[in-house]
């Protein structure tokens, strides 16, 4: 085992910022959906709009970060080891089998995570952001003077936005559970807080590769 | 060099920013309006000093002649108005151009004026309209005093078609005239339908002396505004109309005229005004002081020998009057809401009704969500059980009043009910008067009438909150359809699929996590 710095500062700020915003948006959003009363409708709407803009800004930074640091490569989907990963979650984990895919600095995500997070990034978040912007700027047509950005059909926009919201809530529930399946129950959580995680270190070449990469980039 | 320029620019903008924030802001619309309407109107002349008015007027017509001697041509203006003609040319979709108004339309209170003009037309701005022979082209028939008396002593005598009561001192009235006051308008518009607040629900005697809690405009502790402050008139043509007798989107009075179309600091609320009229949120309840009539059952009328026999409820409202039938009154009423585009249709006398589609609309407010000119407005809906002819399928306009007994007027001859079929006789008389057939049979049908609510605007703290409409059940707008309203509406498929998805996730997590916990406990035990 070795202690590795796998989540840099921006990564952690982005993750927790996004986590907080999505949670807050879910609470205010489902209040607007009349699922419960908490802040009061008017307050919920106002805060939902503010949090939405904050999330969009954060997402913009995150996209920039993914591209410039090459982090996007972590989300390239792969079918390699996917069966093993499914078997691990459904059987191996109960027998205390080792993780089929080792977590490294160059590949932080297992094949299932890659698929789910990619879906989140290219499907759910865009659907929420786009339908959210359309919702926010939906204007009732009036004497042809108002630009009718969102069309006349708020229902379609709302269907996409609520469907995405339900999916996100389900994701958060499963995500919070699955972070307990790391090396220890809390090792993933600690890693996302401190940035450091104890990684199984049975492949020395990875280390060497990293050193080489670093040397290359420095030169 | 660049650095220096940058520093200067930053400093400049910082200083300008501080200046911009601290400088005097332009005064808001409301304080400008308050200042404008706080000014008392100063009359330009003193009518008591005119020799022309210092005489012994033998008839009210002479007063009108005296008025017109100075205010010449004003008679021509008045004669163009609905206050005089009780009808106007209106274009109604599907009907073309027709002349309609109080003169020939019916309502579901006292039905119509036909044959009962002597009593109903007490509220006409003229003298002596008792039957169809009234001369609408005679200037001296105009009643100037009804609207311009400033002493609140002018009274019109019931049953004379609008003549002043014998007690009225015409010379005194003529010398004390001025702009119409609340009392002038109120005599007819507060007491219409046979009593205080019967018809409108938001227009009643209490407005003469009220607080801003009841009406932010007319409250004595507010600006104590007069009717004509909003209902301005040019050449006697007044702004504002009631769609129980009006049909077209012209001469409407709108809040935006003074308050602008962007009166709120919150842009989301401003945008609501695209689809929601100001009144919808700002008049959360009406009939705040005295109750208004919500339901009238004519079929219960004339069941006793005494036409004036009545019953009152614990709050003093007349719930039964033998000659009129049974009533339901309500106070602090929550309005109902409809989409309205400023045009209305009406039941026209002689039209056949479809009794399978009850209630029958006596007036119809046009509008829908899809109509770009429509806004949601609050309405009072007055529901009635009234008579119709089951053979001709026409709603009956019965003769209700006559100055003498024995002429077939329901309210006058009601006591003869045991001997004669008063409903049949009054229906016969009434329909004959308007030139329509009557089969001799009558029955009763449910009707309703829409009365837009525009007055009794509440203080802003009491206006509706988002959640009054944006809630799943029992929201104010739960009966309006054709659109998706956040908080009220949901797509059932998305809703149930979404909830199932979340529940399945929780179950999955619980089973998976539970199994892991159980296994680890068992292992620990095994290790021991």
Contacts between the chains, C-beta under 8 A, distances in Angstrom:
chain1	res1	chain2	res2	distance
A	32	B	470	7.6
A	32	B	486	5.7
A	32	B	487	6.1
A	33	B	486	7.3
A	33	B	487	6.9
A	33	B	490	6.9
A	34	B	470	7.3
A	34	B	471	5.7
A	34	B	472	4.3
A	34	B	487	4.6
A	34	B	488	7.3
A	34	B	490	8.0
A	37	B	467	7.9
A	40	B	467	7.2
A	41	B	465	7.2
A	41	B	466	4.1
A	41	B	467	4.2
A	41	B	470	5.5
A	41	B	471	7.8
A	41	B	487	6.6
A	42	B	465	6.8
A	42	B	466	4.7
A	42	B	467	7.8
A	45	B	268	6.9
A	45	B	466	7.0
A	89	B	512	7.9
A	93	B	516	6.7
A	94	B	515	6.0
A	94	B	516	6.5
A	94	B	519	5.3
A	96	B	523	7.9
A	139	B	271	6.7
A	139	B	274	7.2
A	140	B	271	7.4
A	140	B	274	4.2
A	140	B	275	4.9
A	141	B	274	7.8
A	141	B	372	5.4
A	142	B	274	4.3
A	142	B	275	7.9
A	142	B	372	6.4
A	143	B	372	6.5
A	143	B	373	7.4
A	144	B	372	7.5
A	146	B	274	6.9
A	153	B	484	7.7
A	154	B	483	7.0
A	154	B	484	4.5
A	154	B	486	7.8
A	155	B	483	8.0
A	155	B	484	3.8
A	155	B	489	7.3
A	155	B	491	7.0
A	158	B	484	5.6
A	158	B	486	6.8
A	158	B	489	7.6
A	158	B	491	7.3
A	159	B	491	4.9
A	159	B	494	5.5
A	162	B	490	7.1
A	162	B	491	7.1
A	162	B	494	5.3
A	162	B	495	7.4
A	162	B	498	6.7
A	163	B	494	4.9
A	163	B	497	7.8
A	163	B	498	6.5
A	165	B	498	7.5
A	166	B	494	7.2
A	166	B	497	7.5
A	166	B	498	2.9
A	166	B	499	7.3
A	166	B	501	5.7
A	166	B	502	6.3
A	167	B	498	7.7
A	167	B	501	7.1
A	169	B	502	5.5
A	170	B	501	5.0
A	170	B	502	5.2
A	170	B	504	7.9
A	170	B	505	4.3
A	173	B	502	6.9
A	173	B	505	4.7
A	173	B	506	6.0
A	173	B	509	6.2
A	174	B	505	5.3
A	174	B	508	7.3
A	174	B	509	6.3
A	177	B	509	4.2
A	177	B	512	7.3
A	177	B	513	6.1
A	180	B	513	7.5
